[in-house]
Each structure stands twice: as C-alpha cells, then as structure tokens.
Amino acid sequence: MTRLLIVDDQVLIRAGLAALATAAPGFEVVGQAATGEEAVTLAAATCPDVILMDIRLPGISGITALERILADASEPRPKVVMLTVFDLDEYVYAALRAGASGFLLKDTPPERLLAAVTLIAQGEMLFAPAVTRRLVETFAHRSEAKREQPASLAGLTDRETDVLQLVGQGLTNEQIAQRLMVTVATVKTHLNRVMSKLGLASRAQAVVIAYESGLISPGRPDFDRTVPGGNGSSSP
C-alpha cells in the first residue's frame, strides 16, 4: 500500500487527486494540505511514501517545503513529485537540486499519474517529456562551458561511476542491471553507495550530479535511445 500526501492550494485539484487515488487499488491518502507549511507538518505527522505537491503554494513555495520535509524526515524519506502547470526549466532544476523524485504537469492523464506514483514509490524517477526537454536544454547550454568533475566523484569505484552515468541517462535499475549484466540487487547496492558517498537525497539528485560533472552530455548519440520513453524522459 502506497501512502500518499496531496498538497495543492486549489481544493478541486486536491479533492480530484484524492478521489482518484482512493478509488485505485494500492493507494491510501493519508493527508491533504493547502500550503507549504501544512505540507511540512502533515509530512512529519503521517510519514507518507509519496507526496504529490504543487510547486507554487501560498506562503512558502513547494520547493522550500520539499527541502524542509526531506531535512526533517527520518529514513526512509518520502519521495516527492512536484506538480505544476508550468514546464519552466528553472523550477525543474531547483526542484531536482532540492531532492524531488519527479516532476509532472497537472494535465497528466489520471492513469499515467497513478503509474508515476507507483514507479516513484519503488525508487525510480519520472519527468514529463516537456519538462525533460527543458532540463536537457538547460544542461546543453551549460555544457558549452568546460565542466570539471568534482573531487567527490574521485571516491567512486569504476562500477559506481558506471551506475551513476546510467542513472543520469534515465535508465531504471532493471535496465542498468541488463546493461551491466549484474543483478538488480547489485545495482541498488552500487547506487546506494553512490548516494551515500555524494550525500544525495534522491535519485533525481544523482541525475543532476551526472550532468553537472560532465558524466552525461546532452545530445550524445545514445542519450535518447537509452532513456525510457525514447524522448529523453523517464516514464512508467
């Protein structure tokens, strides 16, 4: 059962998402919040598995609420999916840096949204295709300047670096296991070590590090081919 917290300042959207999740098997809505402050309080009180949260909220923003929720949470920390009607790259980047596990537009079809929640609850990540294009374009522009790998990456083993690179390309654990010809459990072990060594809170932050360090370069011939969905987007 996936425990879900829904955060949106519009009551109709909150109610609609709650009704959708309640009617679907395998989901339990443990709370609803209208502001970032309420989200922080409810997250601490209910310990949800996944939080669906609007990026624009009255009071503190969704990104600020995300940072506070993850900072205060005990393990396992909740996975947070940011919802918005915008696909602006600055919001995407800030959300990923803050530890978001996914980023979806509010016009996402109901069945895809539920599939996304399931995927993220399992430890994967998800971005709407339009959002992913913005993100890739942002890093493509940044890649025009020379980037150097941070010293922290020097502490990774060769296999851990391989896993980080494939995570950056958007592959799931199963796909990485197939690519490296190892078990899914082995992939998870390597990824956990990567996240521990680099001080990362989410898989999405690992993607950011892979781009920032130059392990992944937007526009590489194998980028679109290796990412689930074929358009540079992770999808269920």
NUVOMI-320562 format. One line per 5 residues: number of its first residue (from 1); their letters; for each residue y, x, z of N, C-alpha, C, CB. Coordinates in Angstrom, 1 decimal. Glycine has a CB too. Layout:
BEGIN
NUM> A> Y X Z Y X Z Y X Z Y X Z  ...
This chain:
BEGIN
1> MTRLL> -1.2 0.8 0.0 0.0 0.0 0.0 1.2 0.9 0.0 0.0 -1.0 1.2  2.1 0.7 -1.0 3.4 1.4 -1.1 4.5 0.7 -0.3 3.8 1.7 -2.5  5.0 1.3 0.7 6.1 0.7 1.5 7.4 1.0 0.8 6.1 1.3 2.9  8.2 0.0 0.5 9.4 0.1 -0.3 10.6 -0.4 0.4 9.2 -0.7 -1.6  11.7 0.4 0.3 13.0 0.0 0.8 13.9 -0.1 -0.4 13.6 1.1 1.8
6> IVDDQ> 14.7 -1.2 -0.4 15.5 -1.5 -1.6 17.0 -1.5 -1.1 15.2 -2.9 -2.2  17.8 -0.7 -1.9 19.2 -0.5 -1.5 20.1 -0.8 -2.7 19.4 0.9 -1.0  20.9 -1.9 -2.6 21.9 -2.2 -3.6 22.9 -3.2 -3.0 21.2 -2.9 -4.8  24.2 -3.0 -3.4 25.2 -3.8 -2.8 25.3 -5.2 -3.4 26.5 -3.2 -2.9  24.6 -5.5 -4.5 24.5 -6.8 -5.1 23.3 -7.5 -4.6 24.6 -6.7 -6.7
11> VLIRA> 23.6 -8.7 -4.0 22.5 -9.4 -3.3 21.5 -9.9 -4.4 23.1 -10.6 -2.5  21.9 -10.3 -5.5 21.0 -10.8 -6.5 20.0 -9.7 -7.0 21.8 -11.4 -7.7  20.5 -8.5 -7.2 19.7 -7.4 -7.6 18.7 -7.1 -6.5 20.5 -6.2 -8.0  19.2 -7.0 -5.2 18.3 -6.7 -4.1 17.2 -7.8 -4.0 19.1 -6.7 -2.8  17.6 -9.0 -4.1 16.6 -10.1 -4.0 15.6 -10.1 -5.1 17.3 -11.5 -3.9
16> GLAAL> 16.1 -9.8 -6.3 15.2 -9.8 -7.5 14.2 -8.7 -7.4 16.0 -9.6 -8.8  14.7 -7.5 -7.0 13.7 -6.4 -6.8 12.7 -6.6 -5.7 14.5 -5.1 -6.5  13.2 -7.2 -4.6 12.3 -7.5 -3.5 11.2 -8.5 -4.0 13.1 -8.1 -2.3  11.7 -9.6 -4.7 10.7 -10.6 -5.1 9.7 -10.0 -6.1 11.5 -11.8 -5.8  10.2 -9.1 -7.0 9.3 -8.5 -8.0 8.2 -7.7 -7.3 10.1 -7.6 -8.9
21> ATAAP> 8.7 -6.9 -6.3 7.7 -6.0 -5.6 6.8 -6.8 -4.7 8.4 -5.0 -4.7  7.3 -7.9 -4.0 6.5 -8.7 -3.2 5.4 -9.4 -3.9 7.3 -9.7 -2.4  5.7 -9.8 -5.1 4.7 -10.6 -6.0 3.7 -9.7 -6.6 5.4 -11.3 -7.1  3.9 -8.4 -6.6 3.0 -7.4 -7.2 2.0 -6.9 -6.2 3.7 -6.3 -7.9  0.7 -6.7 -6.5 -0.2 -6.2 -5.6 0.1 -4.7 -5.3 -1.7 -6.3 -6.1
26> GFEVV> -0.1 -4.3 -4.0 0.0 -2.9 -3.7 1.4 -2.5 -3.2 -0.3 -2.1 -4.8  2.3 -3.5 -3.0 3.6 -3.1 -2.6 4.0 -4.0 -1.3 4.6 -3.4 -3.7  4.7 -3.3 -0.4 5.3 -4.0 0.7 6.7 -3.7 0.9 4.5 -3.7 2.0  7.6 -4.6 0.8 9.0 -4.4 1.0 9.3 -4.4 2.5 9.9 -5.5 0.3  9.7 -3.2 3.0 9.9 -3.0 4.5 11.4 -3.2 4.9 9.4 -1.7 4.9
31> GQAAT> 12.3 -3.3 3.9 13.7 -3.5 4.2 14.5 -3.6 3.0 14.1 -2.4 5.1  15.7 -4.1 3.2 16.8 -4.2 2.2 18.1 -3.8 2.8 16.8 -5.7 1.6  18.9 -3.0 2.1 20.2 -2.6 2.6 21.2 -2.8 1.5 20.1 -1.1 3.0  22.5 -3.0 2.0 23.6 -3.3 1.0 24.5 -2.1 1.0 24.3 -4.5 1.4  24.4 -1.1 1.9 25.3 0.0 1.9 24.6 1.3 2.2 26.4 -0.2 3.0
36> GEEAV> 25.2 2.4 2.0 24.6 3.7 2.2 24.3 3.9 3.7 25.4 4.8 1.7  25.2 3.5 4.5 24.9 3.6 6.0 23.7 2.8 6.4 26.2 3.1 6.8  23.6 1.6 5.9 22.5 0.7 6.2 21.2 1.4 5.7 22.6 -0.7 5.6  21.2 2.0 4.6 20.1 2.6 4.0 19.6 3.8 4.9 20.4 3.2 2.6  20.5 4.6 5.4 20.1 5.7 6.3 19.5 5.2 7.5 21.4 6.5 6.6
41> TLAAA> 20.0 4.1 8.1 19.5 3.5 9.3 18.1 2.9 9.1 20.4 2.5 9.9  18.0 2.1 8.0 16.7 1.5 7.8 15.6 2.5 7.4 16.9 0.4 6.6  16.0 3.5 6.6 15.0 4.5 6.3 14.4 5.2 7.5 15.7 5.6 5.3  15.3 5.5 8.5 14.8 6.1 9.7 13.9 5.1 10.5 15.9 6.5 10.6  14.2 3.8 10.4 13.5 2.8 11.2 12.2 2.4 10.6 14.4 1.6 11.5
46> TCPDV> 12.1 2.3 9.3 11.0 1.7 8.6 10.0 2.8 8.0 11.4 0.8 7.5  10.5 4.0 7.8 9.7 5.1 7.2 9.0 4.6 5.8 8.6 5.5 8.1  9.8 4.3 4.9 9.3 3.8 3.6 8.6 5.0 2.8 10.4 3.1 2.7  7.8 4.6 1.9 7.2 5.6 1.0 8.2 5.9 -0.1 5.8 5.1 0.4  8.8 4.8 -0.7 9.7 5.0 -1.8 11.0 4.2 -1.5 9.0 4.5 -3.1
51> ILMDI> 12.1 4.7 -1.9 13.4 4.0 -1.8 14.0 3.8 -3.1 14.4 4.8 -0.8  14.2 2.6 -3.5 15.0 2.3 -4.7 16.4 2.1 -4.3 14.4 1.0 -5.5  17.3 3.0 -4.8 18.7 3.0 -4.3 19.7 3.1 -5.4 18.9 4.1 -3.3  20.7 2.2 -5.4 21.8 2.2 -6.3 22.6 3.5 -6.0 22.7 1.0 -6.1  23.1 4.1 -7.1 23.8 5.4 -6.9 25.2 5.1 -6.4 23.8 6.2 -8.2
56> RLPGI> 25.8 3.9 -6.7 27.1 3.6 -6.3 27.1 2.5 -5.3 28.0 3.1 -7.6  27.4 2.9 -4.1 27.4 1.9 -2.9 28.7 1.9 -2.2 26.2 2.3 -2.0  29.0 0.8 -1.5 30.3 0.8 -0.7 30.1 1.8 0.5 30.6 -0.6 -0.2  31.2 2.4 0.9 31.1 3.3 2.0 30.6 4.7 1.4 30.1 2.8 3.1  29.6 5.2 2.0 29.0 6.5 1.5 28.3 6.2 0.2 28.1 7.2 2.5
61> SGITA> 28.3 7.1 -0.7 27.6 7.0 -2.0 26.1 7.0 -1.8 28.0 8.0 -3.0  25.4 6.6 -2.9 23.9 6.7 -2.9 23.4 8.1 -2.7 23.3 6.0 -4.1  24.2 9.0 -3.4 23.8 10.4 -3.3 23.9 11.0 -1.9 24.6 11.3 -4.3  25.1 10.6 -1.2 25.3 11.1 0.1 24.2 10.5 1.1 26.7 10.7 0.6  23.9 9.2 0.8 22.8 8.5 1.6 21.5 9.2 1.4 22.7 7.0 1.3
66> LERIL> 21.2 9.6 0.2 20.0 10.3 -0.2 19.9 11.6 0.6 19.9 10.6 -1.7  21.0 12.4 0.6 21.0 13.6 1.3 20.7 13.4 2.8 22.3 14.4 1.1  21.4 12.4 3.4 21.2 12.2 4.8 19.8 11.7 5.2 22.2 11.2 5.3  19.2 10.8 4.3 17.9 10.3 4.5 16.9 11.4 4.5 17.5 9.2 3.5  17.0 12.3 3.5 16.0 13.4 3.4 16.2 14.4 4.5 16.1 14.1 2.1
71> ADASE> 17.4 14.6 4.9 17.7 15.6 6.0 17.1 15.1 7.3 19.2 15.9 6.1  17.2 13.8 7.6 16.7 13.2 8.9 15.2 12.9 8.9 17.6 12.0 9.2  14.6 12.7 7.7 13.2 12.2 7.7 12.2 13.3 8.1 12.9 11.8 6.3  11.2 12.8 8.7 10.0 13.7 9.0 9.0 13.6 7.9 9.4 13.3 10.4  8.1 14.6 7.9 7.1 14.6 6.8 6.1 13.5 7.0 6.4 16.0 6.7
76> PRPKV> 5.6 12.8 5.9 6.1 13.0 4.6 7.4 12.3 4.3 5.0 12.5 3.6  8.3 13.0 3.7 9.6 12.3 3.5 9.5 11.3 2.3 10.7 13.4 3.1  10.4 10.3 2.4 10.3 9.2 1.3 10.7 9.8 0.0 11.2 8.0 1.7  10.2 9.2 -1.1 10.6 9.5 -2.4 11.7 8.5 -2.8 9.4 9.4 -3.4  12.8 9.1 -3.4 14.0 8.2 -3.6 14.2 8.1 -5.1 15.2 8.8 -2.9
81> VMLTV> 14.3 6.9 -5.6 14.6 6.6 -7.0 16.0 6.1 -7.1 13.5 5.7 -7.7  16.9 6.8 -7.8 18.2 6.3 -8.0 18.3 5.3 -9.1 19.2 7.5 -8.2  19.0 4.2 -8.9 19.2 3.1 -9.9 20.6 3.0 -10.2 18.7 1.7 -9.3  20.9 2.9 -11.5 22.3 2.8 -11.9 22.4 2.1 -13.3 23.0 4.1 -12.0  23.6 1.6 -13.6 23.8 1.0 -15.0 24.4 2.1 -15.8 24.8 -0.2 -14.9
86> FDLDE> 24.7 3.3 -15.3 25.2 4.4 -16.0 24.2 5.5 -16.2 26.5 5.0 -15.2  24.4 6.3 -17.3 23.5 7.4 -17.6 24.3 8.7 -17.6 22.7 7.2 -18.9  25.3 8.8 -16.7 26.2 9.9 -16.8 25.5 11.2 -16.2 27.5 9.6 -16.0  25.6 12.3 -16.9 24.9 13.5 -16.5 25.3 14.0 -15.2 25.1 14.5 -17.6  26.6 13.9 -14.8 27.0 14.4 -13.5 26.3 13.7 -12.3 28.5 14.3 -13.3
91> YVYAA> 26.0 12.4 -12.5 25.3 11.7 -11.5 23.8 12.1 -11.4 25.4 10.2 -11.7  23.2 12.3 -12.6 21.9 12.8 -12.7 21.7 14.1 -12.0 21.4 12.9 -14.2  22.5 15.1 -12.3 22.4 16.4 -11.8 22.6 16.4 -10.3 23.5 17.3 -12.4  23.6 15.7 -9.8 23.9 15.6 -8.4 22.7 15.0 -7.6 25.2 14.8 -8.1  22.1 13.9 -8.2 21.0 13.2 -7.6 19.8 14.2 -7.5 20.7 12.0 -8.3
96> LRAGA> 19.6 14.9 -8.6 18.4 15.8 -8.6 18.6 16.9 -7.6 18.2 16.4 -10.0  19.8 17.5 -7.5 20.1 18.5 -6.5 20.0 18.0 -5.1 21.5 19.1 -6.8  20.3 16.7 -4.9 20.2 16.1 -3.6 18.7 15.8 -3.2 21.0 14.9 -3.5  17.8 15.8 -4.2 16.4 15.6 -3.8 15.8 14.3 -4.4 16.2 15.6 -2.4  16.5 13.7 -5.3 15.9 12.4 -5.9 14.6 12.7 -6.6 17.0 11.7 -6.8
101> SGFLL> 13.7 11.8 -6.6 12.4 11.9 -7.3 12.4 11.3 -8.6 11.3 11.4 -6.4  13.5 10.5 -8.9 13.6 9.8 -10.2 14.9 9.2 -10.4 12.5 8.8 -10.3  15.2 8.7 -11.6 16.4 8.2 -12.0 16.2 7.2 -13.1 17.4 9.3 -12.4  16.5 5.9 -12.7 16.2 4.8 -13.7 17.5 4.0 -13.9 15.1 4.0 -13.2  17.6 3.4 -15.1 18.7 2.5 -15.4 18.3 1.1 -14.9 19.0 2.5 -16.9
106> KDTPP> 19.2 0.3 -14.6 19.0 -1.0 -14.0 18.4 -2.0 -15.0 20.2 -1.6 -13.4  18.5 -1.7 -16.3 17.9 -2.6 -17.3 16.4 -2.2 -17.6 18.7 -2.5 -18.6  15.8 -1.4 -16.8 14.4 -1.0 -16.9 13.6 -2.3 -16.8 14.0 0.1 -15.9  12.6 -2.5 -17.7 11.8 -3.7 -17.6 11.0 -3.8 -16.3 10.8 -3.8 -18.8  10.8 -4.9 -15.7 10.1 -5.0 -14.4 8.8 -4.3 -14.4 9.9 -6.5 -14.1
111> ERLLA> 7.9 -4.5 -15.4 6.6 -3.8 -15.3 6.7 -2.3 -15.3 5.7 -4.3 -16.5  7.7 -1.8 -16.0 7.9 -0.3 -16.1 8.5 0.2 -14.8 8.9 0.1 -17.2  9.3 -0.6 -14.1 9.9 -0.2 -12.9 8.8 -0.1 -11.8 11.0 -1.2 -12.4  7.9 -1.1 -11.8 6.8 -1.0 -10.8 5.9 0.1 -11.1 6.0 -2.4 -10.8  5.6 0.4 -12.3 4.8 1.5 -12.7 5.5 2.8 -12.3 4.5 1.5 -14.2
116> AVTLI> 6.8 2.9 -12.4 7.6 4.1 -12.0 7.5 4.3 -10.5 9.0 3.9 -12.4  7.6 3.2 -9.7 7.4 3.3 -8.3 6.1 3.9 -7.9 7.7 2.0 -7.6  5.0 3.3 -8.5 3.7 3.8 -8.3 3.5 5.3 -8.6 2.7 3.0 -9.1  4.1 5.7 -9.7 4.0 7.1 -10.1 4.7 8.0 -9.1 4.6 7.3 -11.5  5.9 7.6 -8.7 6.6 8.4 -7.8 6.0 8.5 -6.4 8.1 7.9 -7.7
121> AQGEM> 5.4 7.4 -6.0 4.7 7.3 -4.7 3.6 8.3 -4.7 4.2 5.9 -4.4  3.0 8.6 -5.9 1.9 9.6 -6.0 2.4 11.0 -6.1 1.1 9.3 -7.2  3.7 11.2 -6.0 4.3 12.6 -6.0 4.8 13.1 -7.4 3.3 13.5 -5.5  4.7 12.2 -8.4 5.2 12.6 -9.7 6.7 12.3 -9.7 4.5 11.8 -10.8  7.4 12.5 -10.9 8.8 12.2 -11.0 9.0 11.4 -12.3 9.6 13.5 -11.1
126> LFAPA> 10.2 10.7 -12.4 10.4 9.9 -13.5 11.9 9.8 -13.8 9.8 8.5 -13.3  12.2 9.9 -15.1 13.6 9.7 -15.6 13.6 8.8 -16.8 14.2 11.1 -15.9  14.6 7.9 -16.8 14.7 7.1 -18.0 15.0 8.0 -19.2 15.9 6.0 -17.8  14.5 7.7 -20.4 14.8 8.5 -21.5 16.2 8.9 -21.8 14.2 7.9 -22.8  17.1 7.9 -21.6 18.5 8.1 -21.9 19.1 9.1 -20.8 19.3 6.8 -21.8
131> VTRRL> 18.6 9.0 -19.6 19.0 9.9 -18.5 18.5 11.3 -18.8 18.5 9.4 -17.2  17.3 11.4 -19.3 16.7 12.7 -19.5 17.5 13.4 -20.7 15.2 12.6 -19.9  17.8 12.7 -21.7 18.6 13.3 -22.8 19.9 13.9 -22.3 18.9 12.3 -23.9  20.6 13.1 -21.4 21.8 13.6 -20.8 21.6 14.9 -20.0 22.5 12.6 -19.9  20.5 14.9 -19.2 20.2 16.1 -18.4 19.9 17.3 -19.3 19.0 15.8 -17.5
136> VETFA> 19.1 17.1 -20.3 18.8 18.2 -21.2 20.0 18.7 -21.9 17.7 17.8 -22.2  20.9 17.8 -22.3 22.1 18.2 -23.0 23.0 19.1 -22.0 22.9 17.0 -23.5  23.0 18.7 -20.8 23.8 19.4 -19.8 23.3 20.8 -19.6 23.8 18.6 -18.4  22.0 21.0 -19.5 21.5 22.3 -19.3 21.5 23.1 -20.6 20.0 22.2 -18.8  21.5 22.4 -21.7 21.6 23.1 -23.0 23.0 23.8 -23.1 21.4 22.1 -24.2
141> HRSEA> 24.0 23.1 -22.7 25.4 23.6 -22.7 25.4 24.8 -21.7 26.4 22.6 -22.4  24.8 24.6 -20.6 24.9 25.7 -19.6 24.1 26.9 -20.0 24.4 25.2 -18.2  23.1 26.7 -20.8 22.3 27.8 -21.3 23.0 28.7 -22.2 21.0 27.3 -21.9  24.2 28.3 -22.7 24.9 29.1 -23.6 25.4 30.4 -22.9 26.1 28.4 -24.2  25.6 30.2 -21.5 25.9 31.4 -20.7 24.6 32.0 -20.2 26.8 31.0 -19.5
146> KREQP> 24.6 33.3 -20.1 23.4 34.0 -19.6 23.1 33.6 -18.2 23.6 35.5 -19.7  21.8 33.3 -18.0 21.4 32.9 -16.7 20.4 34.0 -16.2 20.7 31.5 -16.6  20.5 34.3 -14.9 19.6 35.3 -14.3 18.7 34.6 -13.3 20.3 36.4 -13.7  17.4 35.0 -13.3 16.5 34.3 -12.3 16.9 34.7 -10.9 15.1 34.8 -12.6  17.0 33.7 -10.0 17.4 34.1 -8.6 16.3 34.9 -8.0 17.6 32.8 -7.8
151> ASLAG> 16.8 35.7 -7.0 15.8 36.6 -6.3 14.7 35.9 -5.7 16.6 37.4 -5.2  14.9 34.6 -5.3 13.8 33.9 -4.6 12.6 33.7 -5.5 14.3 32.5 -4.2  12.8 33.6 -6.9 11.7 33.5 -7.8 10.8 34.7 -7.8 12.2 33.2 -9.2  11.3 35.8 -7.4 10.5 37.1 -7.4 9.4 37.0 -6.3 11.4 38.3 -7.0  9.5 36.0 -5.4 8.5 35.9 -4.4 7.3 35.0 -4.8 9.0 35.3 -3.2
156> LTDRE> 7.4 34.4 -6.0 6.3 33.6 -6.6 5.3 34.5 -7.3 6.9 32.6 -7.5  4.0 34.0 -7.2 3.0 34.7 -7.9 3.1 34.3 -9.4 1.6 34.4 -7.3  2.4 34.9 -10.2 2.4 34.6 -11.7 1.9 33.2 -11.9 1.5 35.6 -12.5  0.9 32.7 -11.2 0.4 31.4 -11.3 1.4 30.4 -10.8 -1.0 31.3 -10.7  2.0 30.7 -9.7 3.0 29.8 -9.1 4.2 29.6 -10.1 3.5 30.3 -7.8
161> TDVLQ> 4.5 30.7 -10.8 5.6 30.7 -11.8 5.2 29.8 -12.9 6.0 32.1 -12.2  3.9 29.9 -13.4 3.4 29.1 -14.4 3.5 27.6 -14.1 1.9 29.5 -14.8  3.1 27.3 -12.9 3.2 25.9 -12.4 4.6 25.4 -12.4 2.5 25.7 -11.0  5.5 26.2 -11.9 6.9 25.8 -11.9 7.5 25.5 -13.3 7.8 26.9 -11.1  7.1 26.4 -14.2 7.6 26.2 -15.6 7.0 25.0 -16.2 7.1 27.5 -16.4
166> LVGQG> 5.8 24.6 -15.9 5.2 23.4 -16.5 5.7 22.2 -15.8 3.6 23.5 -16.4  6.0 22.3 -14.5 6.7 21.1 -13.8 8.0 20.9 -14.5 6.8 21.4 -12.3  8.7 22.0 -14.8 10.0 21.9 -15.4 10.0 21.3 -16.8 10.6 23.3 -15.5  8.8 21.4 -17.5 8.7 20.8 -18.8 8.3 19.3 -18.6 7.6 21.5 -19.5  8.1 18.8 -17.4 7.8 17.4 -17.2 6.4 17.0 -17.1 8.5 16.6 -18.3
171> LTNEQ> 5.5 18.0 -17.1 4.1 17.7 -17.0 3.6 17.1 -15.7 3.2 18.9 -17.4  2.7 16.3 -15.7 2.1 15.8 -14.4 1.1 16.8 -13.9 1.4 14.4 -14.6  0.7 16.6 -12.6 -0.3 17.5 -12.1 -1.6 17.6 -12.9 -0.7 17.1 -10.6  -2.0 16.4 -13.4 -3.2 16.3 -14.2 -3.1 17.1 -15.5 -3.6 14.9 -14.5  -1.9 17.0 -16.1 -1.6 17.7 -17.4 -1.5 19.2 -17.1 -0.4 17.2 -18.0
176> IAQRL> -0.9 19.6 -16.0 -0.8 21.0 -15.7 -2.2 21.6 -15.5 0.0 21.2 -14.4  -3.1 20.8 -14.8 -4.4 21.3 -14.5 -5.2 21.5 -15.8 -5.2 20.2 -13.6  -5.0 20.6 -16.8 -5.7 20.8 -18.0 -5.2 22.0 -18.8 -5.5 19.5 -18.9  -3.8 22.2 -18.7 -3.2 23.3 -19.4 -3.7 24.6 -18.9 -1.7 23.2 -19.3  -3.8 24.7 -17.5 -4.2 26.0 -16.9 -5.7 26.1 -16.6 -3.4 26.1 -15.6
181> MVTVA> -6.4 25.0 -16.9 -7.8 25.0 -16.8 -8.2 25.2 -15.3 -8.5 26.0 -17.7  -7.5 24.5 -14.4 -7.8 24.5 -13.0 -7.9 23.1 -12.5 -6.7 25.3 -12.2  -8.3 22.9 -11.2 -8.4 21.5 -10.7 -7.0 21.0 -10.3 -9.3 21.5 -9.5  -6.8 19.7 -10.2 -5.6 19.1 -9.8 -5.2 19.6 -8.3 -5.7 17.6 -9.8  -6.3 19.7 -7.5 -6.0 20.2 -6.1 -5.4 21.6 -6.1 -7.3 20.2 -5.3
186> TVKTH> -5.9 22.4 -7.0 -5.3 23.8 -7.2 -3.8 23.7 -7.6 -6.1 24.6 -8.1  -3.5 22.8 -8.5 -2.2 22.7 -9.0 -1.3 22.2 -7.8 -2.1 21.6 -10.1  -1.8 21.3 -7.0 -1.0 20.8 -5.9 -0.7 21.9 -4.9 -1.7 19.6 -5.2  -1.8 22.7 -4.7 -1.6 23.8 -3.7 -0.5 24.8 -4.2 -2.9 24.6 -3.6  -0.6 25.2 -5.5 0.4 26.1 -6.0 1.8 25.5 -6.0 0.1 26.5 -7.5
191> LNRVM> 1.9 24.2 -6.3 3.2 23.5 -6.3 3.8 23.5 -4.9 3.1 22.1 -6.9  2.9 23.2 -3.9 3.4 23.1 -2.5 3.9 24.5 -2.1 2.2 22.6 -1.6  3.2 25.5 -2.5 3.7 26.9 -2.1 5.0 27.2 -2.8 2.6 27.9 -2.5  5.1 26.8 -4.0 6.4 27.0 -4.7 7.5 26.3 -4.0 6.3 26.5 -6.2  7.3 25.0 -3.6 8.4 24.3 -3.0 8.7 24.8 -1.6 7.9 22.8 -2.9
196> SKLGL> 7.7 25.3 -0.9 7.9 25.9 0.4 8.7 27.2 0.3 6.6 26.2 1.1  8.3 28.1 -0.7 9.0 29.4 -0.8 10.4 29.2 -1.3 8.2 30.2 -1.8  10.7 28.2 -2.1 12.0 28.0 -2.6 12.8 27.0 -1.8 11.9 27.5 -4.0  12.2 26.4 -0.8 12.9 25.5 0.1 13.3 24.2 -0.6 14.2 26.1 0.6  12.4 23.7 -1.4 12.7 22.5 -2.2 12.2 21.3 -1.5 12.0 22.6 -3.6
201> ASRAQ> 12.9 20.1 -1.7 12.5 18.9 -1.0 11.8 17.9 -1.9 13.7 18.2 -0.5  11.9 18.2 -3.2 11.2 17.2 -4.2 10.8 17.9 -5.4 12.2 16.1 -4.5  10.0 17.3 -6.2 9.5 17.8 -7.5 10.7 17.9 -8.4 8.4 16.9 -8.1  11.6 16.9 -8.4 12.8 17.0 -9.2 13.6 18.2 -9.0 13.6 15.7 -9.1  13.7 18.6 -7.8 14.5 19.8 -7.5 13.8 21.1 -8.1 14.6 20.0 -6.0
206> AVVIA> 12.5 21.0 -8.2 11.8 22.1 -8.9 12.2 22.1 -10.4 10.2 21.9 -8.7  12.4 21.0 -11.0 12.8 20.9 -12.4 14.2 21.6 -12.5 12.9 19.4 -12.9  15.1 21.2 -11.6 16.4 21.8 -11.6 16.3 23.4 -11.5 17.3 21.3 -10.5  15.5 23.9 -10.6 15.4 25.3 -10.5 14.8 25.9 -11.7 14.5 25.6 -9.3  13.8 25.3 -12.3 13.2 25.8 -13.6 14.3 25.9 -14.7 12.1 24.9 -14.0
211> YESGL> 15.2 25.0 -14.8 16.3 25.1 -15.7 17.3 26.1 -15.4 16.9 23.7 -15.9  17.7 26.1 -14.1 18.8 27.0 -13.7 18.4 28.4 -13.8 19.2 26.6 -12.3  17.1 28.7 -13.5 16.6 30.1 -13.5 16.3 30.6 -14.9 15.4 30.2 -12.7  16.3 29.7 -15.9 16.0 30.1 -17.3 14.5 30.0 -17.6 16.5 31.4 -17.5  13.7 29.6 -16.7 12.3 29.4 -17.0 12.1 28.4 -18.1 11.5 29.0 -15.7
216> ISPGR> 12.9 27.4 -18.1 12.9 26.4 -19.2 14.2 26.4 -20.0 12.6 25.0 -18.6  14.1 26.4 -21.3 15.3 26.4 -22.1 15.2 25.1 -23.0 15.3 27.6 -23.0  16.2 24.2 -22.8 16.3 23.0 -23.7 16.3 23.4 -25.1 17.5 22.2 -23.3  15.5 22.7 -25.9 15.4 23.0 -27.4 14.3 23.8 -27.7 16.7 23.6 -27.8  13.5 24.3 -26.8 12.3 25.1 -27.1 11.4 24.2 -27.9 11.6 25.6 -25.8
221> PDFDR> 10.7 24.8 -28.9 9.8 24.0 -29.8 8.8 23.2 -29.0 9.1 24.9 -30.7  8.3 23.7 -27.9 7.2 23.0 -27.2 7.8 22.0 -26.1 6.3 23.9 -26.5  9.1 21.9 -26.0 9.6 21.0 -24.9 9.3 19.6 -25.1 11.1 21.2 -24.8  9.7 19.0 -26.2 9.4 17.5 -26.4 7.9 17.3 -26.5 10.1 17.1 -27.7  7.2 18.2 -27.0 5.7 18.0 -27.2 5.0 17.9 -25.9 5.2 19.1 -28.1
226> TVPGG> 5.5 18.7 -24.9 4.7 18.8 -23.7 5.1 17.7 -22.6 4.9 20.1 -23.1  6.3 17.1 -22.8 6.8 16.2 -21.8 6.2 14.8 -22.1 8.3 16.1 -21.8  5.6 14.1 -21.1 5.1 12.8 -21.2 6.1 11.9 -21.8 4.5 12.3 -19.9  5.7 11.1 -22.8 6.6 10.2 -23.5 7.1 10.7 -24.8 7.8 9.8 -22.6  7.1 12.0 -25.0 7.4 12.6 -26.3 8.9 12.7 -26.5 6.8 11.8 -27.3
231> NGSSS> 9.8 12.3 -25.6 11.2 12.3 -25.8 11.9 13.1 -24.8 11.8 10.9 -25.9  11.2 14.0 -24.1 11.8 14.7 -23.0 11.9 13.9 -21.8 13.1 15.2 -23.4  11.1 12.9 -21.6 11.1 12.0 -20.4 9.8 11.9 -19.7 11.6 10.7 -20.8  9.8 12.0 -18.4 8.6 11.7 -17.7 8.4 10.2 -17.5 8.6 12.4 -16.3  7.3 9.7 -17.8 7.1 8.3 -17.8 5.7 8.0 -17.3 7.4 7.6 -19.1
236> P> 5.4 6.8 -16.8 4.1 6.4 -16.3 3.2 6.1 -17.4 4.2 5.2 -15.3
